[in-house]
């Protein structure tokens, strides 16, 4: 007792400890006194039930291991009981709101419904209107005990989650081959039962519910109760064909043979080990028996491999034929499209006529333009233009020559200046000073 309540407290943000008193209380009066709080409590419980079911935690409470179908009875109240706050006092109201919103649908109604379960029929409207009116007038108020309905209900939230996960598998890829999109029901169960919810496996009831939902509500598959074909496009042939059934049977038999091959291979290995062990122990009889059994298993394995090879060849041929059918369809549609476009063009004669008219109109346009240019434009003397261009070219050449001569003179002057600077300096002495120096020299002697 209390395990599920503890789980929700740890893993569900809506079940924080501060909110537990409100969630476990009889919050029915809040429908009119505090509508926002009422809706928050209802939403929290609906999400909690979906979470517990998808996690496989309601198995021991009578759900039979179902992840998509919720079993409602008194055992559910006991399972959700909190050590501190007891059983939830408004769970029946939560279920009623979920049923009204079609988030929970009675299993038998789901199975027998001819139309998508989220699509309301005209027969649903009167009761919906009456139920809404009664709630507004308070006839379904908090007076009296909250009664939990009993029965099996499909959890639409979990069903949608499984569908979204399935849509992301390689089988639903746009380039998936026809062979990879066809399954028997047993193959579908083996392929997808364990990959849609973490560490959980769909029950047989879950598989039936999911297949019906995918076929009737989502239009993702074609299904006849035994064979499933995932739809690749909206224009595919509706219904399961004989080819689909044959391909599904081949795939199922191939899968069975691969399983048998694995078992026989393992048995052969075990018998070889047993024979070696018997030889080491000098147990000749046991060794011979093991070797005989091994030979029988090897013979069976060889036959299985031969059959498996034939089936794989047949499957490859069928897939090739399917591709050829698609190719022919594309070619036919392309030919029809080209034929339609060519018909709109009108043939070669119509094109030639259109081109001739276009050329004629373009020629007339050029003639009109020439006439207008002659009548409005001045006559240009080409010789005068040539003379003016020649004069401009000569003037430009003279200017270029003058610039070059000026630069040459500047370069020569600079060269002379540099050479002058590099010459040694000449000493300059005053004549009187030189004479005085000559007089001093004899005296010094």
SEKOL-857477 format. One record per residue (C-alpha): x, y, z; residue in three letters. Coordinates in steps of 0.5 Angstrom, whole numbers, plus 500, padded with zeros to 3 digits. Example, Ala and Ser with C-alpha at 12.3 -4.5 7.8 and 13.67 -1.06 7.14 Angstrom:
BEGIN
525491516ALA527498514SER
***
This chain:
BEGIN
500500500UNK503507498UNK508505493UNK504508487UNK503514491UNK511514493UNK512513485UNK508519483UNK511523488UNK518522486UNK517522478UNK511526477UNK511534478UNK504534479UNK504530485UNK509534489UNK508533497UNK505540497UNK499538492UNK498531495UNK492534500UNK489537495UNK489531490UNK487526495UNK481530497UNK474531495UNK475537490UNK468536487UNK466543490UNK472546486UNK468545480UNK464552481UNK468555487UNK475554484UNK475552476UNK482553475UNK484548481UNK479543479UNK481542472UNK489542475UNK487536479UNK483533474UNK489533469UNK494531474UNK490525476UNK489523468UNK496524467UNK498520473UNK494514471UNK497514464UNK504514467UNK502509471UNK499504466UNK505506461UNK510504466UNK507497467UNK505499475UNK498497474UNK499490472UNK498487479UNK492492480UNK488488475UNK490491469UNK493484466UNK499487464UNK496492459UNK499499457UNK493501453UNK487499457UNK486501464UNK482496469UNK477500473UNK475497480UNK476498487UNK483495487UNK485501483UNK483505489UNK487501494UNK493501490UNK493509489UNK492509497UNK497514500UNK500512507UNK498519510UNK492522506UNK488515504UNK485513498UNK483519493UNK476521494UNK475524487UNK478519482UNK471517480UNK470524478UNK476524474UNK474518470UNK468521469UNK471528466UNK476523462UNK470519459UNK467526457UNK473528454UNK474522450UNK481521453UNK478514456UNK473510452UNK470504454UNK474498451UNK467495448UNK465501445UNK472502442UNK472495439UNK465496436UNK465503434UNK465504426UNK468511426UNK474514429UNK473514437UNK475522437UNK470523432UNK463525435UNK457522432UNK450526432UNK447521437UNK453523442UNK450530442UNK444530446UNK447526452UNK453531452UNK449537452UNK444534458UNK451532462UNK453539461UNK447542463UNK446538469UNK453540471UNK452547470UNK445547475UNK449543480UNK445536479UNK452533479UNK455536485UNK459534491UNK453531494UNK454524496UNK460519495UNK464519489UNK463513485UNK468510481UNK466506475UNK468499473UNK470496467UNK476496462UNK477503458UNK482505453UNK487510455UNK487515449UNK494518451UNK498512451UNK495510445UNK497516441UNK504516444UNK505509442UNK503511435UNK508517435UNK513512437UNK511507431UNK511513426UNK518514427UNK521507426UNK524505419UNK518501417UNK514508416UNK520511412UNK518514406UNK523510402UNK521503406UNK520498401UNK513494400UNK516488403UNK519491409UNK512494410UNK508488410UNK507483416UNK502478419UNK499479426UNK504475429UNK510478426UNK507485428UNK507483435UNK514480435UNK517486432UNK513492435UNK511490442UNK517491446UNK519498442UNK514502444UNK514503451UNK521503455UNK522496458UNK515494457UNK511490452UNK504490449UNK499485451UNK495481446UNK489486448UNK494492447UNK496490440UNK489489438UNK487496440UNK493499437UNK492495430UNK485498430UNK487505432UNK492505426UNK487502421UNK481506423UNK483512426UNK490514423UNK489511417UNK496509417UNK495501416UNK491496412UNK489491416UNK484485415UNK485481422UNK491477420UNK495481415UNK498488416UNK501493411UNK503500413UNK501505408UNK506509404UNK502514401UNK494516400UNK493513393UNK495506395UNK490501394UNK485500400UNK485493403UNK489487404UNK491484397UNK493477396UNK500479394UNK500482401UNK498476404UNK503472400UNK509476402UNK507476409UNK507469410UNK513468406UNK516473411UNK513469417UNK516463415UNK523466413UNK523468420UNK521462423UNK526458419UNK532463422UNK530461429UNK530454427UNK537455424UNK539459430UNK537453435UNK540447430UNK547451430UNK547452438UNK545444438UNK550442434UNK555446438UNK553443444UNK553436441UNK560437439UNK562439446UNK559433449UNK562428444UNK569431445UNK568431453UNK565423452UNK572422448UNK576425454UNK572421459UNK573414454UNK566414454UNK565411447UNK558410447UNK556417449UNK561420444UNK558416438UNK551417440UNK553425440UNK556424434UNK550421431UNK545426433UNK550431431UNK549428424UNK542429424UNK542436426UNK547438421UNK542434416UNK536438418UNK540445418UNK542444411UNK535443409UNK533449413UNK538453409UNK536450403UNK529452404UNK531459407UNK535460401UNK529459396UNK524463400UNK529469400UNK530468393UNK522468392UNK522475396UNK527478392UNK523476386UNK517479389UNK520485391UNK523486384UNK516485381UNK513490386UNK519495384UNK517494376UNK510495377UNK511502381UNK516504375UNK511502370UNK506506374UNK510512374UNK512511366UNK505511365UNK503517369UNK509521366UNK507519359UNK500521360UNK503528363UNK507529357UNK501527352UNK497532356UNK502538355UNK503536348UNK496537347UNK496544350UNK502546346UNK498544340UNK503540336UNK509542331UNK505546326UNK502550332UNK509552335UNK511554328UNK506558326UNK507562333UNK514562332UNK513565325UNK508570328UNK513572333UNK518573328UNK514578324UNK512582330UNK519583332UNK521585325UNK515590325UNK517593331UNK524594329UNK522597323UNK517602327UNK523603331UNK528605325UNK523610322UNK522613329UNK529614330UNK530617323UNK524622324UNK526624331UNK534624331UNK539628328UNK544626323UNK551624326UNK557625321UNK561619322UNK567623319UNK567629324UNK567624330UNK573620327UNK577627326UNK575629333UNK577622336UNK584623333UNK585630335UNK583627342UNK588622342UNK594626339UNK593631345UNK593625350UNK599623347UNK603630347UNK601631354UNK604624356UNK610626352UNK611632356UNK610629363UNK615623361UNK620629359UNK619633366UNK620626370UNK626625366UNK629632367UNK627631375UNK631624375UNK637627372UNK637633376UNK637628382UNK642624380UNK647630379UNK645632386UNK647626389UNK654625385UNK655632388UNK654630395UNK659624394UNK665629392UNK670630398UNK670637401UNK675642398UNK679646404UNK678654404UNK684658407UNK685665408UNK691668404UNK693672411UNK693666415UNK697662410UNK702668410UNK703668418UNK704660418UNK710661413UNK713666418UNK712662424UNK715656421UNK723659421UNK722662427UNK720655430UNK727652428UNK
***
